[in-house]
Every structure is written in structure tokens, then in C-alpha cells.
Amino acid sequence: MRDTVILANSRPARLLPGSSAPTELIGESAAIGRVQELIRRTTSLDSGVLLVGERGADAPSIARELHARSRPAAAPWIAIDCGADNAARIDRSLFGAARNHGPTDLESVSSDSHTVAARGGTLFLQDVTELPSATQARLTRIARDGEVRVDGEVVPTEVRFVASALPSIDGDVREHRFRADLYRRLAASRIDLPPLRDRLEDVPMLATRLLEDYSGAEGRPPRTFTQAALALLAAHSWPGNLAELRALVERVVAETRDQAIQIEQLLPVLQLDRAITAFVPVGSLRDARLRFERDYIAAVLQHHGWRTADAAHWLGIQRPNLYRKARQLGIPLARVSEQG
């Protein structure tokens, strides 16, 4: 069980130097471009927004960005981690200690509730599918009516609901574990955050910005990744998404002192961060080196769309040498020659 329940009026996630956008939104891939466009469209709306992404995606920082773009600077920002504690505490934080002894035409909340505290601003519900069914029902009614009774007095909510959920929310709705009517109100605008494996071309830019961020935070001179190191990062599948990349960069900054971070300094970190699997040694050390070289060059070619000129420049070798290496290592030359 996580410790923090309420992140009320929490500070925004750390942004990168020279960029006002959350780290998750940095990149030039088509996948993140679609997200950036959806965010631009939703800033002028007051309806609910649902951010759907895998574990490791930074949905809270994107929710905060939506708030900053669509609300006045002084508007309240309330964030609640719906999976952090028991049902009673979550219910108490959202609705307060109101007792519904009066009219039942509207949902009753108390003046010390976070529903009231968020008036005129944004109420962010992190991991919204973790909410108990009774809490879901009350939220649905509030979102539907747009009004509540606060200590008996009718008050407009004037709250924009933004929520985050795992992709499994679709199954939760189908299996009636999450209310379909609440889903419809929260997902008036739905933004699906692409996993890093679907936007690997953004990884070098993300890693570089994170390196600048962490180096600057420690008061160190600017540091860089070599091109080979960036190619290796772009070839990794990143099952933990941005959180995994952020942890790797933070660890490399802590454990190395070189200004230029080499591929050799990344390999042990990537290996340690992977799930432990059985290792069966096959062949000599030379065979293992050749297998790595083949996989690495193939990854660089794939990263550059099999354009040999770009891949050779990235690898720091001449284009004829790349062709020769590809032949020696058994990389399909037909695919390489098609792209030029």
C-alpha cells in the first residue's frame, strides 16, 4: 500500500531546462505529436479528460499541464491518488464528513472536502479505477449534476475532472468493475499516452533532456551521451516507459563522472534493470561480441529507417565499411540496399 493519499495543491512535476512542457511530451514522433495535438484541443474545453497509459507514463505531469493551460494561474489544483489508501479515507478526502440528512436531490459534501477545494480549478484523480464502487457512484452524480449541497447550501461545482488509468480500464468498464457512466463523463476527451516502445525515435531527445536536468540539479557542467550510447538507448524496449528511462539516467549521473557518457557505462545499468532471466552461455567471448555487434548495428539501422548514410554517420564509420560489416554479421543487405 502506498503512503500518500492526497497530493492537494502539489507542486508541478519538474520541468526540463529550456522547455515548458512536461518531459513525457518531449519528442517529434508521430505518436507523441498526436498527444500534443489532443492536449491543444482540450485546453479550451471544460469537460472531463481521461489520460490512459501504461505504468511508468507520467500522467500526473500531463494533467498538471492541462490545468496550467486551461485555468487561471491562481485556480486550485487538487490531485488525489485513488489507489493509495482505504476506501474510507478516499471517500473522506473527496466528499468530507457531510451527512445527508436534508434534501437528496443533489450529492452532499462538506466545506472541507477536496471537491469543494477544487472549485474553479482541476480535480485530478490518479489511478481512477482504484476507486470503490460507492465512491464512483457519488462522483458520477456530482459530474452529472454540476452542483452539490455544501453543508446544506446548493453550490455549483465548477470543477474540471481529469483522471488517469491503465489501458485495462476498457476491460474494467466492460466487466462492470468501473461505472460506464462515470467513464463517459471522464473520457469526454480521452488521450492515450503511447508507450516508449512505440516512439523510440524520441528516446535520444528524452534521454538528453533528462541528462541536462539531472546534471544541472547537481550543479555539474553539461554532460552528453555519445551517439553510440543514444543509439543503444533507442534500441531498448523500455517496458517501464519514462519512469524506467528517468531512473536509468539518474543512476548513470550518480555513478559516472565523465562528461561524455559511453555505451560501456550504459550496458551494466540496462542489464541490471532488466528482469532476471536464465543465461545460457553459448560459444566463445568472440562469438558473444559478434552477436552484440550484430544486434547493435541492426538496431541503429532500424532506428534510422535503414538509411545507411545516416546509420554510418551515427556509428562513426564510412558507409562502405557499414556495408562490409553488415555482410560479415549476416544483417540482411536486401533491406539495407532498398533504403539506401
C-alpha positions as CSV (number, residue, x, y, z in Angstrom):
1,M,0.0,0.0,0.0
2,R,1.3,3.4,-0.9
3,D,1.6,6.1,1.7
4,T,0.4,9.3,0.2
5,V,-3.3,9.7,-0.3
6,I,-3.8,13.4,-1.1
7,L,-1.5,15.4,-3.2
8,A,-3.5,18.5,-2.8
9,N,-2.1,21.7,-4.3
10,S,1.0,19.7,-5.0
11,R,3.9,21.3,-6.9
12,P,4.1,20.6,-10.6
13,A,6.4,17.9,-11.8
14,R,9.9,19.1,-12.5
15,L,10.2,20.5,-16.0
16,L,13.3,20.5,-18.1
17,P,15.6,23.5,-18.7
18,G,14.5,25.4,-21.8
19,S,11.2,23.6,-22.0
20,S,7.8,24.5,-20.5
21,A,6.4,21.1,-21.5
22,P,6.4,18.0,-19.2
23,T,9.1,15.5,-20.1
24,E,6.5,13.0,-21.3
25,L,5.5,15.4,-24.1
26,I,9.0,16.0,-25.5
27,G,9.6,14.5,-28.9
28,E,8.9,14.7,-32.6
29,S,7.4,11.3,-33.3
30,A,4.0,10.9,-34.9
31,A,2.8,9.1,-31.7
32,I,3.6,12.0,-29.3
33,G,2.6,14.5,-31.9
34,R,-1.0,13.2,-31.8
35,V,-0.9,13.6,-28.0
36,Q,0.3,17.1,-28.3
37,E,-2.5,18.0,-30.7
38,L,-5.1,16.4,-28.4
39,I,-3.9,18.4,-25.5
40,R,-4.1,21.6,-27.5
41,R,-7.7,20.8,-28.4
42,T,-8.8,20.1,-24.9
43,T,-7.3,23.2,-23.3
44,S,-10.3,25.3,-24.4
45,L,-12.8,22.8,-23.0
46,D,-14.3,22.3,-19.5
47,S,-15.3,18.7,-20.0
48,G,-13.5,15.7,-18.4
49,V,-10.2,14.3,-19.7
50,L,-9.0,10.8,-19.3
51,L,-5.3,10.0,-19.6
52,V,-4.7,6.4,-20.4
53,G,-1.2,5.0,-20.2
54,E,0.9,2.1,-19.1
55,R,2.8,2.0,-15.8
56,G,5.7,4.4,-15.9
57,A,4.0,7.0,-18.1
58,D,4.0,10.4,-16.4
59,A,0.2,11.1,-16.5
60,P,0.3,13.5,-13.4
61,S,2.6,16.0,-15.2
62,I,0.4,16.0,-18.3
63,A,-2.7,16.5,-16.1
64,R,-0.9,19.5,-14.5
65,E,0.0,20.8,-17.9
66,L,-3.7,20.7,-18.9
67,H,-4.6,22.5,-15.8
68,A,-1.9,25.2,-16.4
69,R,-3.1,25.8,-20.0
70,S,-6.9,25.8,-19.3
71,R,-7.2,27.5,-15.9
72,P,-6.2,30.9,-14.4
73,A,-2.8,30.9,-12.6
74,A,-4.5,31.1,-9.2
75,A,-7.0,28.3,-9.9
76,P,-6.8,25.4,-7.4
77,W,-5.1,22.2,-8.4
78,I,-6.1,19.2,-6.4
79,A,-4.6,15.7,-7.1
80,I,-5.7,12.6,-5.3
81,D,-4.1,9.2,-5.6
82,C,-7.1,6.9,-5.7
83,G,-5.1,3.7,-5.0
84,A,-3.1,5.0,-2.1
85,D,-5.3,4.1,0.9
86,N,-8.5,2.5,2.1
87,A,-12.0,3.4,0.8
88,A,-13.0,5.4,3.9
89,R,-10.1,7.8,3.6
90,I,-10.5,8.3,-0.1
91,D,-14.2,9.0,0.4
92,R,-13.4,11.4,3.3
93,S,-10.9,13.3,1.2
94,L,-13.2,13.7,-1.8
95,F,-16.5,14.5,0.0
96,G,-15.7,15.4,3.6
97,A,-17.7,14.4,6.5
98,A,-21.1,15.6,5.3
99,R,-24.2,13.6,6.4
100,N,-27.1,13.6,4.0
101,H,-30.0,14.4,6.4
102,G,-31.5,17.1,4.2
103,P,-32.8,17.0,0.6
104,T,-31.4,14.2,-1.6
105,D,-31.8,15.9,-5.0
106,L,-28.0,16.6,-5.0
107,E,-24.9,14.9,-3.6
108,S,-24.0,16.4,-0.2
109,V,-20.4,17.3,0.7
110,S,-18.8,19.3,3.4
111,S,-16.9,22.6,3.1
112,D,-13.6,20.9,4.0
113,S,-13.8,18.4,1.1
114,H,-11.4,18.4,-1.8
115,T,-14.4,18.6,-4.2
116,V,-15.1,22.0,-2.7
117,A,-11.4,22.9,-2.5
118,A,-11.1,22.3,-6.3
119,R,-13.9,24.7,-7.3
120,G,-12.8,26.9,-10.2
121,G,-9.9,24.6,-10.9
122,T,-8.9,21.0,-11.6
123,L,-9.5,17.8,-9.6
124,F,-7.0,15.1,-10.8
125,L,-7.9,11.5,-10.0
126,Q,-4.8,9.3,-10.4
127,D,-5.5,5.6,-11.0
128,V,-9.2,6.3,-11.0
129,T,-10.2,2.7,-11.5
130,E,-9.0,2.0,-7.9
131,L,-12.0,4.0,-6.6
132,P,-14.5,1.9,-4.7
133,S,-17.9,1.4,-6.4
134,A,-19.7,3.6,-3.9
135,T,-17.3,6.5,-4.4
136,Q,-17.6,6.0,-8.2
137,A,-21.4,6.5,-7.8
138,R,-21.1,9.7,-5.9
139,L,-18.5,11.1,-8.3
140,T,-20.8,10.3,-11.2
141,R,-23.7,12.1,-9.6
142,I,-21.5,15.2,-9.0
143,A,-20.1,15.2,-12.5
144,R,-23.6,14.8,-14.0
145,D,-25.4,17.5,-11.9
146,G,-22.7,20.1,-11.8
147,E,-23.9,21.1,-8.4
148,V,-23.6,19.8,-4.8
149,R,-25.0,20.7,-1.5
150,V,-22.3,22.1,0.7
151,D,-23.4,22.0,4.3
152,G,-27.0,22.1,3.0
153,E,-26.5,25.0,0.5
154,V,-26.6,24.4,-3.2
155,V,-23.3,25.3,-4.8
156,P,-22.1,24.8,-8.4
157,T,-19.0,22.5,-8.5
158,E,-17.2,24.4,-11.3
159,V,-14.6,21.7,-11.3
160,R,-12.8,20.1,-14.3
161,F,-12.2,16.4,-13.7
162,V,-9.0,14.9,-15.1
163,A,-8.2,11.3,-14.4
164,S,-5.6,8.7,-15.3
165,A,-5.9,5.0,-15.7
166,L,-4.2,2.0,-17.1
167,P,-5.2,0.6,-20.5
168,S,-7.1,-2.1,-18.7
169,I,-9.9,0.5,-17.9
170,D,-11.6,-0.6,-21.1
171,G,-11.9,-4.2,-19.7
172,D,-13.0,-2.8,-16.3
173,V,-15.9,-0.9,-18.0
174,R,-16.9,-4.0,-20.0
175,E,-16.8,-6.2,-16.9
176,H,-18.7,-3.6,-14.8
177,R,-15.8,-3.1,-12.4
178,F,-15.8,0.6,-13.4
179,R,-19.0,2.5,-14.0
180,A,-19.7,3.2,-17.7
181,D,-21.5,6.4,-16.9
182,L,-18.5,7.8,-14.9
183,Y,-16.2,6.6,-17.7
184,R,-18.2,8.5,-20.3
185,R,-18.0,11.7,-18.3
186,L,-14.3,11.4,-17.5
187,A,-13.5,10.4,-21.1
188,A,-15.3,13.2,-22.9
189,S,-11.7,13.8,-24.1
190,R,-9.6,10.6,-24.0
191,I,-5.8,10.9,-24.5
192,D,-3.9,7.6,-24.9
193,L,-0.3,8.0,-24.0
194,P,1.9,5.9,-26.3
195,P,4.5,3.6,-24.6
196,L,8.1,4.4,-25.3
197,R,8.4,1.3,-27.4
198,D,6.1,3.0,-29.9
199,R,8.1,6.2,-30.0
200,L,11.7,5.0,-29.8
201,E,12.8,7.8,-32.1
202,D,12.1,10.2,-29.2
203,V,14.3,8.4,-26.7
204,P,17.6,10.2,-27.6
205,M,15.9,13.6,-27.1
206,L,14.2,12.5,-23.9
207,A,17.5,11.0,-22.5
208,T,19.4,14.1,-23.5
209,R,17.0,16.4,-21.8
210,L,16.9,14.2,-18.6
211,L,20.7,14.2,-18.6
212,E,20.7,18.0,-18.7
213,D,18.1,18.1,-16.0
214,Y,19.9,15.8,-13.5
215,S,23.3,17.2,-14.2
216,G,22.0,20.8,-13.7
217,A,20.3,19.8,-10.5
218,E,23.6,18.6,-9.1
219,G,25.4,21.8,-10.2
220,R,27.6,19.9,-12.7
221,P,28.7,21.1,-16.1
222,P,26.5,20.0,-19.0
223,R,27.1,16.3,-19.9
224,T,26.3,14.4,-23.1
225,F,25.7,10.9,-24.4
226,T,27.8,9.7,-27.2
227,Q,25.9,8.8,-30.4
228,A,26.6,5.1,-29.8
229,A,25.1,5.4,-26.3
230,L,22.0,7.2,-27.6
231,A,21.5,4.5,-30.3
232,L,21.7,1.8,-27.6
233,L,19.0,3.7,-25.6
234,A,16.8,4.0,-28.7
235,A,17.1,0.2,-29.3
236,H,15.8,-0.7,-25.8
237,S,12.1,-1.6,-25.4
238,W,11.6,0.3,-22.2
239,P,8.9,-1.8,-20.5
240,G,8.9,0.7,-17.6
241,N,8.4,3.6,-20.0
242,L,9.5,7.1,-19.0
243,A,9.9,6.1,-15.3
244,E,12.5,3.5,-16.4
245,L,14.4,5.9,-18.6
246,R,14.4,8.6,-15.9
247,A,15.7,6.1,-13.3
248,L,18.5,5.0,-15.7
249,V,19.7,8.5,-16.4
250,E,19.6,9.4,-12.7
251,R,21.6,6.4,-11.9
252,V,24.2,7.0,-14.6
253,V,24.6,10.6,-13.5
254,A,25.2,9.4,-9.9
255,E,27.7,6.6,-10.9
256,T,29.8,8.3,-13.6
257,R,31.9,11.4,-13.7
258,D,32.8,11.5,-17.4
259,Q,31.5,14.4,-19.4
260,A,30.6,12.1,-22.3
261,I,28.7,9.0,-21.3
262,Q,29.8,6.0,-23.3
263,I,27.9,2.9,-24.3
264,E,30.1,0.9,-21.9
265,Q,28.6,2.9,-19.0
266,L,25.1,2.1,-20.0
267,L,25.3,-1.6,-20.6
268,P,25.7,-2.6,-16.9
269,V,22.8,-0.4,-15.9
270,L,20.5,-1.7,-18.7
271,Q,21.3,-5.2,-17.8
272,L,20.7,-4.7,-14.1
273,D,17.3,-3.0,-14.8
274,R,16.0,-5.9,-16.9
275,A,14.1,-8.8,-15.4
276,I,16.4,-11.6,-14.4
277,T,16.4,-14.4,-16.9
278,A,18.3,-17.6,-17.2
279,F,21.6,-17.0,-19.0
280,V,22.9,-19.9,-21.1
281,P,26.5,-19.2,-22.4
282,V,26.9,-20.2,-26.0
283,G,30.2,-20.0,-27.8
284,S,33.3,-18.1,-27.1
285,L,33.8,-14.5,-26.0
286,R,34.4,-13.6,-29.6
287,D,31.1,-15.1,-30.6
288,A,29.3,-13.2,-27.9
289,R,31.0,-9.9,-29.0
290,L,29.9,-10.6,-32.6
291,R,26.3,-11.3,-31.6
292,F,26.2,-8.0,-29.7
293,E,27.8,-6.1,-32.6
294,R,25.2,-7.6,-35.0
295,D,22.3,-6.7,-32.8
296,Y,23.6,-3.2,-32.1
297,I,24.3,-2.3,-35.8
298,A,20.9,-3.8,-36.7
299,A,19.2,-1.6,-34.0
300,V,21.0,1.5,-35.3
301,L,19.9,0.8,-38.9
302,Q,16.3,0.2,-37.7
303,H,16.4,3.4,-35.7
304,H,17.4,5.3,-38.8
305,G,14.8,3.7,-41.0
306,W,17.5,1.5,-42.7
307,R,19.1,4.6,-44.2
308,T,22.8,3.5,-44.4
309,A,24.2,7.0,-44.8
310,D,22.5,8.2,-41.5
311,A,23.4,5.0,-39.7
312,A,27.0,5.1,-40.8
313,H,27.3,8.7,-39.6
314,W,25.8,7.7,-36.3
315,L,28.2,4.8,-35.9
316,G,31.1,6.9,-36.8
317,I,32.2,4.8,-39.7
318,Q,32.3,5.1,-43.5
319,R,29.3,3.8,-45.5
320,P,31.3,1.2,-47.4
321,N,32.5,-0.1,-44.0
322,L,28.9,-0.4,-42.8
323,Y,28.1,-2.5,-45.9
324,R,31.0,-4.7,-45.2
325,K,30.1,-5.1,-41.6
326,A,26.6,-5.9,-42.5
327,R,27.7,-8.7,-44.8
328,Q,30.1,-10.1,-42.2
329,L,27.5,-10.2,-39.5
330,G,24.6,-11.5,-41.6
331,I,22.4,-8.4,-41.5
332,P,20.0,-8.7,-44.5
333,L,21.6,-6.5,-47.1
334,A,18.5,-6.5,-49.3
335,R,16.6,-4.4,-46.7
336,V,19.6,-2.1,-46.4
337,S,20.1,-1.6,-50.1
338,E,16.3,-0.8,-50.5
339,Q,16.6,2.2,-48.3
340,G,20.0,3.5,-49.5
